[in-house]
Amino acid sequence: MDPQQTWGEMLDAFAAGDLEAAAVAAEVLMDWLKRGGFPPQPLTRVLSDDWDRLICEFICGQVFEAFQNQEIE
């Protein structure tokens, strides 16, 4: 598992409007983090793993929400 690659794939899918693929990538990434895996570096500025994890978890949550709202509409 390469969390940096998965992070990029999630963002690319989201930007392309493929919310299903973005949600799948977000789920894979969140599972990785829950198992204690290291977070991707979500910003070009280097932060601590704690901040990277927090940013990643927040964005993944937003992707899940966007996907769920799309399915409802």
N, CA, C and O atoms as a GROMACS GRO file, in nm:
protein
  292
    1MET      N    1   0.085  -0.118   0.000
    1MET     CA    2   0.000   0.000   0.000
    1MET      C    3   0.088   0.123   0.000
    1MET      O    4   0.176   0.138   0.085
    2ASP      N    5   0.066   0.209  -0.094
    2ASP     CA    6   0.137   0.337  -0.100
    2ASP      C    7   0.035   0.446  -0.071
    2ASP      O    8  -0.041   0.485  -0.159
    3PRO      N    9   0.032   0.497   0.053
    3PRO     CA   10  -0.069   0.596   0.088
    3PRO      C   11  -0.057   0.724   0.006
    3PRO      O   12  -0.158   0.790  -0.020
    4GLN      N   13   0.063   0.761  -0.034
    4GLN     CA   14   0.079   0.883  -0.114
    4GLN      C   15   0.013   0.866  -0.251
    4GLN      O   16  -0.053   0.957  -0.300
    5GLN      N   17   0.032   0.750  -0.311
    5GLN     CA   18  -0.029   0.723  -0.442
    5GLN      C   19  -0.181   0.717  -0.429
    5GLN      O   20  -0.253   0.771  -0.514
    6THR      N   21  -0.230   0.652  -0.324
    6THR     CA   22  -0.375   0.642  -0.303
    6THR      C   23  -0.435   0.780  -0.279
    6THR      O   24  -0.544   0.809  -0.328
    7TRP      N   25  -0.365   0.864  -0.204
    7TRP     CA   26  -0.410   1.002  -0.180
    7TRP      C   27  -0.425   1.075  -0.314
    7TRP      O   28  -0.526   1.140  -0.339
    8GLY      N   29  -0.323   1.063  -0.399
    8GLY     CA   30  -0.327   1.128  -0.530
    8GLY      C   31  -0.440   1.074  -0.617
    8GLY      O   32  -0.508   1.151  -0.686
    9GLU      N   33  -0.460   0.943  -0.615
    9GLU     CA   34  -0.568   0.883  -0.693
    9GLU      C   35  -0.704   0.932  -0.644
    9GLU      O   36  -0.793   0.959  -0.724
   10MET      N   37  -0.718   0.944  -0.513
   10MET     CA   38  -0.844   0.992  -0.458
   10MET      C   39  -0.871   1.135  -0.504
   10MET      O   40  -0.982   1.167  -0.548
   11LEU      N   41  -0.770   1.221  -0.495
   11LEU     CA   42  -0.788   1.360  -0.536
   11LEU      C   43  -0.814   1.372  -0.686
   11LEU      O   44  -0.897   1.452  -0.729
   12ASP      N   45  -0.743   1.292  -0.766
   12ASP     CA   46  -0.763   1.295  -0.911
   12ASP      C   47  -0.905   1.252  -0.947
   12ASP      O   48  -0.971   1.314  -1.030
   13ALA      N   49  -0.952   1.144  -0.882
   13ALA     CA   50  -1.087   1.095  -0.909
   13ALA      C   51  -1.191   1.199  -0.868
   13ALA      O   52  -1.289   1.221  -0.940
   14PHE      N   53  -1.170   1.262  -0.754
   14PHE     CA   54  -1.264   1.364  -0.707
   14PHE      C   55  -1.268   1.481  -0.804
   14PHE      O   56  -1.375   1.530  -0.840
   15ALA      N   57  -1.151   1.526  -0.847
   15ALA     CA   58  -1.143   1.638  -0.941
   15ALA      C   59  -1.209   1.606  -1.074
   15ALA      O   60  -1.263   1.694  -1.140
   16ALA      N   61  -1.204   1.478  -1.113
   16ALA     CA   62  -1.265   1.436  -1.239
   16ALA      C   63  -1.415   1.410  -1.224
   16ALA      O   64  -1.483   1.380  -1.322
   17GLY      N   65  -1.466   1.423  -1.103
   17GLY     CA   66  -1.609   1.400  -1.080
   17GLY      C   67  -1.646   1.255  -1.060
   17GLY      O   68  -1.765   1.221  -1.057
   18ASP      N   69  -1.547   1.168  -1.047
   18ASP     CA   70  -1.572   1.025  -1.024
   18ASP      C   71  -1.576   1.000  -0.874
   18ASP      O   72  -1.479   0.953  -0.815
   19LEU      N   73  -1.690   1.033  -0.813
   19LEU     CA   74  -1.701   1.025  -0.668
   19LEU      C   75  -1.695   0.882  -0.617
   19LEU      O   76  -1.652   0.857  -0.505
   20GLU      N   77  -1.739   0.788  -0.699
   20GLU     CA   78  -1.732   0.648  -0.656
   20GLU      C   79  -1.586   0.604  -0.642
   20GLU      O   80  -1.549   0.544  -0.541
   21ALA      N   81  -1.505   0.632  -0.742
   21ALA     CA   82  -1.363   0.596  -0.735
   21ALA      C   83  -1.294   0.672  -0.623
   21ALA      O   84  -1.207   0.616  -0.555
   22ALA      N   85  -1.330   0.797  -0.602
   22ALA     CA   86  -1.272   0.875  -0.493
   22ALA      C   87  -1.307   0.814  -0.358
   22ALA      O   88  -1.222   0.805  -0.269
   23ALA      N   89  -1.432   0.772  -0.342
   23ALA     CA   90  -1.476   0.710  -0.217
   23ALA      C   91  -1.406   0.577  -0.193
   23ALA      O   92  -1.372   0.545  -0.079
   24VAL      N   93  -1.384   0.500  -0.298
   24VAL     CA   94  -1.312   0.373  -0.283
   24VAL      C   95  -1.169   0.399  -0.236
   24VAL      O   96  -1.120   0.333  -0.145
   25ALA      N   97  -1.103   0.495  -0.297
   25ALA     CA   98  -0.966   0.529  -0.257
   25ALA      C   99  -0.964   0.582  -0.114
   25ALA      O  100  -0.874   0.548  -0.037
   26ALA      N  101  -1.062   0.663  -0.078
   26ALA     CA  102  -1.071   0.716   0.058
   26ALA      C  103  -1.089   0.602   0.159
   26ALA      O  104  -1.030   0.604   0.266
   27GLU      N  105  -1.170   0.504   0.123
   27GLU     CA  106  -1.193   0.390   0.213
   27GLU      C  107  -1.064   0.310   0.232
   27GLU      O  108  -1.031   0.270   0.344
   28VAL      N  109  -0.993   0.287   0.124
   28VAL     CA  110  -0.866   0.214   0.132
   28VAL      C  111  -0.768   0.290   0.221
   28VAL      O  112  -0.701   0.231   0.306
   29LEU      N  113  -0.761   0.420   0.202
   29LEU     CA  114  -0.670   0.503   0.279
   29LEU      C  115  -0.708   0.506   0.427
   29LEU      O  116  -0.622   0.495   0.514
   30MET      N  117  -0.836   0.520   0.456
   30MET     CA  118  -0.881   0.521   0.595
   30MET      C  119  -0.855   0.387   0.663
   30MET      O  120  -0.816   0.383   0.780
   31ASP      N  121  -0.877   0.278   0.591
   31ASP     CA  122  -0.847   0.146   0.648
   31ASP      C  123  -0.698   0.134   0.681
   31ASP      O  124  -0.661   0.082   0.786
   32TRP      N  125  -0.614   0.184   0.591
   32TRP     CA  126  -0.470   0.184   0.612
   32TRP      C  127  -0.434   0.262   0.739
   32TRP      O  128  -0.355   0.215   0.821
   33LEU      N  129  -0.493   0.380   0.754
   33LEU     CA  130  -0.464   0.462   0.871
   33LEU      C  131  -0.514   0.396   1.000
   33LEU      O  132  -0.447   0.402   1.103
   34LYS      N  133  -0.632   0.335   0.994
   34LYS     CA  134  -0.689   0.269   1.112
   34LYS      C  135  -0.604   0.152   1.158
   34LYS      O  136  -0.602   0.118   1.276
   35ARG      N  137  -0.533   0.090   1.064
   35ARG     CA  138  -0.445  -0.023   1.098
   35ARG      C  139  -0.307   0.026   1.144
   35ARG      O  140  -0.217  -0.055   1.167
   36GLY      N  141  -0.292   0.157   1.157
   36GLY     CA  142  -0.167   0.212   1.206
   36GLY      C  143  -0.067   0.249   1.100
   36GLY      O  144   0.049   0.279   1.130
   37GLY      N  145  -0.110   0.249   0.973
   37GLY     CA  146  -0.021   0.287   0.865
   37GLY      C  147   0.012   0.436   0.871
   37GLY      O  148  -0.064   0.515   0.926
   38PHE      N  149   0.124   0.471   0.814
   38PHE     CA  150   0.165   0.612   0.813
   38PHE      C  151   0.080   0.689   0.712
   38PHE      O  152   0.039   0.633   0.610
   39PRO      N  153   0.055   0.816   0.739
   39PRO     CA  154  -0.030   0.896   0.650
   39PRO      C  155   0.048   0.946   0.530
   39PRO      O  156   0.171   0.953   0.532
   40PRO      N  157  -0.024   0.980   0.423
   40PRO     CA  158   0.042   1.046   0.312
   40PRO      C  159   0.076   1.189   0.353
   40PRO      O  160   0.028   1.238   0.455
   41GLN      N  161   0.157   1.253   0.274
   41GLN     CA  162   0.186   1.395   0.296
   41GLN      C  163   0.087   1.472   0.208
   41GLN      O  164   0.108   1.484   0.088
   42PRO      N  165  -0.022   1.525   0.268
   42PRO     CA  166  -0.127   1.587   0.188
   42PRO      C  167  -0.094   1.726   0.136
   42PRO      O  168  -0.162   1.775   0.045
   43LEU      N  169   0.007   1.791   0.191
   43LEU     CA  170   0.044   1.925   0.149
   43LEU      C  171   0.190   1.927   0.107
   43LEU      O  172   0.266   1.837   0.141
   44THR      N  173   0.226   2.028   0.032
   44THR     CA  174   0.366   2.039  -0.007
   44THR      C  175   0.453   2.080   0.112
   44THR      O  176   0.572   2.051   0.114
   45ARG      N  177   0.394   2.145   0.209
   45ARG     CA  178   0.466   2.182   0.331
   45ARG      C  179   0.475   2.058   0.420
   45ARG      O  180   0.375   1.989   0.439
   46VAL      N  181   0.589   2.031   0.474
   46VAL     CA  182   0.608   1.913   0.559
   46VAL      C  183   0.556   1.943   0.700
   46VAL      O  184   0.601   2.037   0.766
   47LEU      N  185   0.462   1.863   0.743
   47LEU     CA  186   0.405   1.872   0.877
   47LEU      C  187   0.433   1.742   0.951
   47LEU      O  188   0.489   1.648   0.894
   48SER      N  189   0.395   1.736   1.076
   48SER     CA  190   0.411   1.611   1.152
   48SER      C  191   0.310   1.508   1.104
   48SER      O  192   0.210   1.542   1.041
   49ASP      N  193   0.338   1.380   1.132
   49ASP     CA  194   0.245   1.274   1.096
   49ASP      C  195   0.108   1.297   1.158
   49ASP      O  196   0.006   1.265   1.096
   50ASP      N  197   0.103   1.352   1.279
   50ASP     CA  198  -0.026   1.377   1.343
   50ASP      C  199  -0.110   1.475   1.261
   50ASP      O  200  -0.230   1.454   1.243
   51TRP      N  201  -0.048   1.581   1.213
   51TRP     CA  202  -0.121   1.679   1.130
   51TRP      C  203  -0.158   1.618   0.996
   51TRP      O  204  -0.269   1.639   0.948
   52ASP      N  205  -0.065   1.544   0.935
   52ASP     CA  206  -0.095   1.480   0.806
   52ASP      C  207  -0.213   1.384   0.820
   52ASP      O  208  -0.301   1.380   0.734
   53ARG      N  209  -0.214   1.307   0.928
   53ARG     CA  210  -0.324   1.212   0.953
   53ARG      C  211  -0.456   1.287   0.969
   53ARG      O  212  -0.557   1.247   0.911
   54LEU      N  213  -0.455   1.395   1.047
   54LEU     CA  214  -0.576   1.472   1.070
   54LEU      C  215  -0.631   1.531   0.940
   54LEU      O  216  -0.751   1.524   0.915
   55ILE      N  217  -0.545   1.587   0.858
   55ILE     CA  218  -0.587   1.642   0.729
   55ILE      C  219  -0.644   1.532   0.640
   55ILE      O  220  -0.749   1.549   0.579
   56CYS      N  221  -0.574   1.421   0.635
   56CYS     CA  222  -0.618   1.309   0.551
   56CYS      C  223  -0.754   1.256   0.596
   56CYS      O  224  -0.843   1.233   0.513
   57GLU      N  225  -0.771   1.236   0.726
   57GLU     CA  226  -0.898   1.186   0.777
   57GLU      C  227  -1.012   1.283   0.747
   57GLU      O  228  -1.122   1.240   0.712
   58PHE      N  229  -0.988   1.412   0.761
   58PHE     CA  230  -1.091   1.511   0.734
   58PHE      C  231  -1.131   1.508   0.586
   58PHE      O  232  -1.250   1.503   0.554
   59ILE      N  233  -1.033   1.510   0.497
   59ILE     CA  234  -1.062   1.511   0.353
   59ILE      C  235  -1.131   1.382   0.311
   59ILE      O  236  -1.226   1.386   0.232
   60CYS      N  237  -1.086   1.269   0.362
   60CYS     CA  238  -1.153   1.142   0.330
   60CYS      C  239  -1.299   1.146   0.376
   60CYS      O  240  -1.388   1.098   0.305
   61GLY      N  241  -1.324   1.203   0.492
   61GLY     CA  242  -1.461   1.216   0.541
   61GLY      C  243  -1.546   1.302   0.448
   61GLY      O  244  -1.663   1.273   0.426
   62GLN      N  245  -1.487   1.408   0.396
   62GLN     CA  246  -1.559   1.494   0.302
   62GLN      C  247  -1.589   1.421   0.171
   62GLN      O  248  -1.695   1.441   0.112
   63VAL      N  249  -1.496   1.338   0.126
   63VAL     CA  250  -1.518   1.259   0.004
   63VAL      C  251  -1.632   1.161   0.027
   63VAL      O  252  -1.720   1.147  -0.058
   64PHE      N  253  -1.632   1.092   0.142
   64PHE     CA  254  -1.742   1.000   0.174
   64PHE      C  255  -1.876   1.073   0.173
   64PHE      O  256  -1.974   1.024   0.118
   65GLU      N  257  -1.880   1.189   0.235
   65GLU     CA  258  -2.003   1.267   0.242
   65GLU      C  259  -2.051   1.308   0.103
   65GLU      O  260  -2.170   1.298   0.074
   66ALA      N  261  -1.960   1.354   0.019
   66ALA     CA  262  -1.996   1.394  -0.118
   66ALA      C  263  -2.051   1.274  -0.196
   66ALA      O  264  -2.149   1.288  -0.269
   67PHE      N  265  -1.990   1.159  -0.180
   67PHE     CA  266  -2.036   1.038  -0.248
   67PHE      C  267  -2.175   0.998  -0.198
   67PHE      O  268  -2.263   0.965  -0.278
   68GLN      N  269  -2.195   1.000  -0.069
   68GLN     CA  270  -2.325   0.963  -0.013
   68GLN      C  271  -2.434   1.060  -0.056
   68GLN      O  272  -2.545   1.018  -0.089
   69ASN      N  273  -2.403   1.188  -0.058
   69ASN     CA  274  -2.502   1.288  -0.100
   69ASN      C  275  -2.537   1.272  -0.247
   69ASN      O  276  -2.652   1.294  -0.287
   70GLN      N  277  -2.440   1.234  -0.328
   70GLN     CA  278  -2.465   1.210  -0.470
   70GLN      C  279  -2.560   1.093  -0.489
   70GLN      O  280  -2.649   1.097  -0.574
   71GLU      N  281  -2.542   0.989  -0.408
   71GLU     CA  282  -2.630   0.872  -0.420
   71GLU      C  283  -2.772   0.904  -0.378
   71GLU      O  284  -2.866   0.847  -0.432
   72ILE      N  285  -2.789   0.995  -0.284
   72ILE     CA  286  -2.921   1.030  -0.234
   72ILE      C  287  -2.996   1.114  -0.337
   72ILE      O  288  -3.116   1.096  -0.357
   73GLU      N  289  -2.926   1.206  -0.402
   73GLU     CA  290  -2.991   1.298  -0.496
   73GLU      C  291  -3.039   1.233  -0.618
   73GLU      O  292  -3.096   1.298  -0.706
   0.00000   0.00000   0.00000
